[in-house]
Amino acid sequence: MKYKLKFSRVLFLTVDVVALLGIGFVCLAPIWHVVMASVSDPTVLGSTRGLVFYPLKRVDTTAYHIILQYKKLWVSYGNTILYIIVHCGLTGVFTTIAGYVLSRKRLYFRNGFMMIISFTMLFNGGMIPTYILIRKLGMIDTPFAIVVPGMLNVFNILIMRTSMEGIPVELEESARMDGAGELTIMWKIILPLCKTTFAVIMLFTAVAKWNDYMSALLYLPTRTDLYPLQMVLRQILITSTADYTNAATMANTISIYKKSVEYAAIVVSTLPILCIYPFIQKYFVTGVTIGAVKS
């Protein structure tokens, strides 16, 4: 039996497909432009306007040879990975504890605590008071200024709390009858049942820390050896190429590669996220839905 689609349905599907294709093009075109520009002939690239959809004149990978010899880039890669591991570890531990405590209905003044915590989502001290606090704590020019601030995020706490509230209280009562303490119940019973939400929080945190350069800009004024990847990328994009072209052997006309090197640096710095994100994107929607809707 054939099902005949109504004209309104066909029109809706057509508009839907066209809109999604347009959105997809808007999202992918800049990425493709950067990749193609990074391997284009630099003499042609400098005089070209608009998007680049194919390598101009010829494929030239010299920009990648230059940027891959830049030692600060690899140091910043290591710094960023270390910051992500430590920051995600701290975020995971403290967010789990906060979510568990606030999800227990027997907690005295629970609504008051939630009101105070939620208030900080709308109103906070701002950049200058935060900087003064970090300086008073002696964390300026130290890795602690990168990994400690922001390890407790109110949004993450709310998601974790809501997810834990949806777990039947009978599981906790059964474990307590078997002699389990609070930490055992939290880590071995409650948290495994919230692993999807926990994984999403870790992914949000890792991506945010990967893209973070403002913390280093504010709190690492002199320790360039502690710069994360995005800070080094910022330097490449807004400063001259003199400090990273010394290692290149093709040096007489190296200034013409400045634009190509900028594009190559963007590709190198975003490649890990571009490779990983398509495989983990589906968990974002699932985890946020589980943590945001109370059953």
C-alpha positions, -999 to +999 in steps of 0.1 A: +000+000+000+015+033-011+012+063+012+007+095-006+023+125+010+003+157+013+016+188-004+021+205+030+042+176+041+063+176+010+068+214+013+079+211+049+104+183+041+118+203+012+122+235+033+137+214+061+163+197+039+172+230+022+176+247+056+197+219+070+219+219+039+224+257+043+233+254+079+257+226+072+273+246+045+277+276+068+293+254+094+316+235+071+327+261+046+350+281+070+367+248+080+372+238+044+384+273+035+411+272+062+423+237+051+425+246+014+441+280+021+468+263+043+480+242+013+476+269-014+503+288-032+512+317-008+518+342-036+483+336-050+467+334-015+477+368-005+458+384-034+427+363-032+395+374-016+366+353-005+364+316+003+389+291-010+374+258-020+405+242-037+443+247-035+452+278-054+476+273-083+493+243-067+495+223-034+521+238-011+527+222+023+556+245+032+535+262+059+531+229+077+568+222+076+573+256+092+547+253+119+556+218+128+592+229+136+579+255+160+589+241+194+565+264+214+536+248+196+544+213+209+552+226+244+518+243+244+502+211+232+516+193+262+505+221+285+470+220+272+467+182+275+480+184+311+456+213+320+426+193+305+435+161+325+439+179+358+410+203+353+386+175+342+397+154+372+390+182+397+357+191+379+346+155+380+353+149+417+338+182+430+308+182+406+299+147+416+302+155+453+282+187+449+255+170+428+252+141+452+249+163+483+224+186+468+203+158+454+197+143+488+163+155+501+174+149+537+199+178+534+190+207+557+184+240+539+188+223+505+166+248+488+185+277+504+218+263+492+204+258+457+192+294+456+226+307+466+243+285+440+219+294+412+222+331+421+259+330+409+247+320+374+231+355+371+254+376+392+291+373+399+321+394+409+334+398+373+369+398+358+386+423+381+375+409+414+384+374+401+418+386+391+424+402+425+414+369+442+437+348+421+466+373+428+459+373+466+459+335+465+494+336+449+484+317+418+496+343+392+522+328+369+514+292+381+495+263+365+470+265+394+456+297+378+446+277+348+432+245+363+416+257+396+393+286+386+361+273+370+365+237+382+330+240+398+304+251+373+268+258+384+254+245+352+272+212+356+261+209+392+225+214+382+227+187+355+244+162+379+220+170+407+189+165+385+203+132+371+210+119+406+176+129+418+161+105+392+177+075+407+153+054+429+160+061+466+155+024+473+189+017+458+205+039+484+184+025+512+194-011+502+231-002+501+228+015+535+212-016+550+242-036+538+265-012+556+276+011+528+287+046+538+280+079+519+312+077+498+305+041+488+270+049+478+280+079+458+309+064+439+298+028+435+260+030+432+249+065+423+277+077+400+277+045+377+240+051+370+248+087+360+278+078+338+263+093+307+257+127+324+292+125+339+307+118+305+289+148+290+301+171+317+337+159+311+333+165+274+319+200+279+348+207+303+375+194+281+363+213+250+360+245+270+395+241+284+409+233+250+396+266+236+405+287+267+431+314+262+417+341+284+429+325+316+465+324+303+462+359+290+452+372+325+470+349+349+503+341+330+518+375+322+554+364+322+554+325+321+552+319+284+565+284+290+531+276+306+510+289+278+483+266+265+478+259+228+452+286+221+475+313+236+503+302+213+479+302+184+468+337+193+504+348+192+509+333+158+478+350+144+485+385+158+524+387+158+551+384+131+565+351+120+600+360+130+602+338+161+591+306+144+607+309+110+643+307+123+640+270+122+630+269+086+657+263+060+639+280+031+643+313+046+650+340+020+614+345+010+598+332+042+577+363+048+554+353+019+543+322+040+529+343+069+493+339+058+497+302+050+514+296+084+484+312+102+460+289+084+482+259+091+484+267+128+446+269+130+444+234+113+470+219+136+454+233+167+418+222+159+426+189+143+422+168+175+388+183+182+376+179+146+386+142+147+371+133+180+339+154+181+319+136+154+322+103+173+311+118+207+286+144+196+256+120+201+265+117+238+261+154+243+224+153+235+217+121+254+236+132+285+221+166+287+186+153+282+190+127+309+204+153+333+179+181+324+146+162+326+136+148+359+117+115+357 
